[in-house]
Amino acid sequence: MSSFLDKRFASLEAYVPGEQPKDAKYIKLNTNESPYPPSPAVAEAARAEAEKLNLYCDPDCTLLRREAAALFGVGEENVLAFNGSDEVLEFAFMAYGAKIAFPSISYGFYPVFARLFGSDALKVPLREDMSIDHRDYLSLGRTVVIANPNAPTGLALSPGQIEEIVRSNSGSVVVIDEAYVDFGAESVIPLTKKYDNLLVTRTFSKSHSLAGARLGFGIAGEEIIRDLNTIRNSTNPYNVNRMTQAAGTAAIRDNELYMSRCRAVARTRDRIADELKKAGFELTASKANFLFVRGGGLSGEEIYSGLRKRGVLVRWFSGGAISDRVRVSVGTEEQMDVFLAELKELQNEKK
């Protein structure tokens, strides 16, 4: 840190993203990306906009928001586009995060945002089985942020449980981060029409193969959307570039293709989960596009380092409460077969 840095940030611990190797020798199962490329229509839409990069993009994302509103079943006034869902979350912490609560084990950016904005943060422990007890969040009197399904556990709350949280915290905003909802959980976007304190965030990084384009959405009642738009226009009104706007619009029009891919990922996830259980591993009942794995006679570090040497990258969270586990993104059937074979070889070597 330089001597010029504001003292508020001197002890800030930044979010650590998953490894992005600079070569192609790995099967990459560490950052929850889609294993499938964008559809041809999406790639073509982005290419067509490349010739206009000398011009600013539409700051209101007019066409993209219109298509997104239809996809999510809300009005155009109820949705905003962002530079990934991380930006929606950042703005929510900025706007509503003076007193905030989130699970003690969840998306790693939550505690980073809390420290960045000086939040009074309550980190709510998970149950012994790694699930969220929704009753812990009733009538807290502070902003609530929950990933549903949660990361890195993959476990999901029901819409009824989330509605209880929203209803009991009527004087505070409840943020439901639905980054992984398309892989087996149920969205609570319909509840935004009933409750003015609910903000739902979505991303196209996982379900729509656009991790590299950075596209997310915030869905809420008009007043919350106005709040977020004021912050957006006070920081970066051109936050979603023109290539991403075009790609996102085309992806929405190809939505059934992407949903079929999500269903394929879920089938692969469940097949591999069954195989891992037979091999002696313990798993949570993931509803996301990843598996949360431990055991099989191997430590979390042994799984991570052993697979890495064999050309398979998974995510290991070292030095904390979940250091005995790894998170494994679900790839194609072929990629997951390689992962399973290499993991079983590690087991055999340990015996």
NORLINRA-V239757 format. One record per pair of residues at least 6 apart in sequence whose C-alpha atoms are under 6 Angstrom apart, sorted by the first residue. I is the first residue (numbers start at 1). J is the second residue. If there is no record, write none. Layout:
BEGIN
i=I j=J
i=I j=J
END
This chain:
BEGIN
i=15 j=109
i=18 j=31
i=26 j=311
i=26 j=312
i=27 j=312
i=28 j=313
i=29 j=313
i=29 j=314
i=29 j=328
i=29 j=329
i=30 j=313
i=30 j=314
i=30 j=315
i=30 j=329
i=32 j=329
i=33 j=206
i=34 j=206
i=34 j=209
i=35 j=331
i=37 j=209
i=38 j=209
i=42 j=247
i=42 j=250
i=42 j=251
i=45 j=246
i=45 j=247
i=46 j=243
i=46 j=246
i=46 j=247
i=49 j=243
i=57 j=241
i=57 j=242
i=59 j=237
i=59 j=238
i=64 j=249
i=66 j=76
i=69 j=75
i=69 j=76
i=78 j=219
i=78 j=220
i=78 j=221
i=78 j=222
i=79 j=218
i=79 j=219
i=80 j=217
i=80 j=218
i=81 j=216
i=81 j=217
i=82 j=215
i=82 j=216
i=82 j=217
i=83 j=214
i=83 j=215
i=83 j=239
i=83 j=240
i=84 j=214
i=84 j=215
i=84 j=216
i=85 j=203
i=85 j=216
i=97 j=119
i=98 j=119
i=98 j=120
i=99 j=119
i=99 j=120
i=99 j=142
i=100 j=121
i=100 j=142
i=100 j=143
i=100 j=144
i=101 j=121
i=101 j=122
i=101 j=123
i=101 j=144
i=102 j=123
i=102 j=124
i=102 j=144
i=102 j=145
i=102 j=146
i=103 j=123
i=103 j=124
i=103 j=125
i=104 j=123
i=104 j=124
i=104 j=125
i=106 j=151
i=107 j=151
i=126 j=132
i=138 j=165
i=138 j=168
i=139 j=168
i=139 j=169
i=142 j=172
i=143 j=172
i=143 j=173
i=143 j=174
i=144 j=174
i=144 j=175
i=145 j=175
i=146 j=176
i=147 j=176
i=147 j=177
i=148 j=156
i=148 j=177
i=148 j=178
i=149 j=155
i=149 j=156
i=153 j=292
i=154 j=286
i=154 j=287
i=154 j=288
i=155 j=286
i=159 j=188
i=173 j=197
i=173 j=198
i=174 j=198
i=175 j=199
i=175 j=200
i=176 j=200
i=177 j=200
i=177 j=201
i=178 j=201
i=178 j=202
i=179 j=202
i=179 j=203
i=180 j=288
i=183 j=262
i=183 j=266
i=183 j=287
i=183 j=288
i=184 j=287
i=185 j=287
i=192 j=198
i=192 j=220
i=196 j=221
i=199 j=219
i=199 j=220
i=200 j=218
i=200 j=219
i=201 j=217
i=201 j=218
i=202 j=216
i=202 j=217
i=203 j=216
i=204 j=210
i=204 j=215
i=205 j=211
i=208 j=258
i=213 j=244
i=280 j=296
i=281 j=294
i=281 j=295
i=281 j=296
i=282 j=293
i=282 j=294
i=282 j=295
i=283 j=292
i=283 j=293
i=289 j=330
i=290 j=328
i=290 j=329
i=290 j=330
i=291 j=327
i=291 j=328
i=292 j=326
i=292 j=327
i=293 j=325
i=293 j=326
i=294 j=325
i=299 j=324
i=300 j=323
i=300 j=324
i=300 j=325
i=300 j=326
i=314 j=328
i=315 j=326
i=315 j=327
i=316 j=326
i=317 j=323
END
